[in-house]
Amino acid sequence: MKPHVIIYTDGGASPNPGKGGWAAVLHSPEHNATREIYGVEPDTTNNRMEITAAIKALEALKTPCDVDLYTDSAYLQNTFAKKWIDNWQRNGWKNSGKDPVLNSDLWKILLPLTKIHKVTWHHVKGHSDDKLNNRCDELVHKAIDELL
């Protein structure tokens, strides 16, 4: 049986586009252990940072895991839950309007990680009463303030 990990992710840019930060909180119920990771990019967008947070969180896992990934990004969650990514691949990384998919470079990194780990995507309301989502938001701002 694969280890179970709960991951919360967040990303943002200020302004958008502008200085960006990403963050993730990884929690292993089995080991009662929590790890926080975060980083920045000097010129990016909210969406790129949301995707980057998921990439960095999944890359931080040392073995294949069953993952419950919580995000306040409908864009990130819907890409998998509504199978947009499957359509994009079938259409040669073009969207329904036949335009190139935005952030395809990051989707192409994230997609194989979702094959290594069994990811269940969950959407949470941002800036509400979800403690770990709020912690991710704090880390995003900390990253931007401290690292750029």
JODA-V840044 format. One record per run of one state. SS is the DSSP state (2 for helix, 1 for strand, 0 for the rest). FROM is the first residue (numbers start at 1). TO is the last residue. If there is no record, write none. Layout:
# JODA-V840044
ss:SS from:FROM to:TO
ss:SS from:FROM to:TO
This chain:
# JODA-V840044
ss:0 from:1 to:2
ss:1 from:3 to:14
ss:0 from:15 to:17
ss:1 from:18 to:28
ss:0 from:29 to:32
ss:1 from:33 to:44
ss:0 from:45 to:45
ss:2 from:46 to:59
ss:0 from:60 to:64
ss:1 from:65 to:71
ss:0 from:72 to:73
ss:2 from:74 to:81
ss:0 from:82 to:83
ss:2 from:84 to:90
ss:0 from:91 to:93
ss:1 from:94 to:94
ss:0 from:95 to:99
ss:1 from:100 to:100
ss:0 from:101 to:103
ss:2 from:104 to:116
ss:0 from:117 to:117
ss:1 from:118 to:123
ss:0 from:124 to:130
ss:2 from:131 to:147
ss:0 from:148 to:148
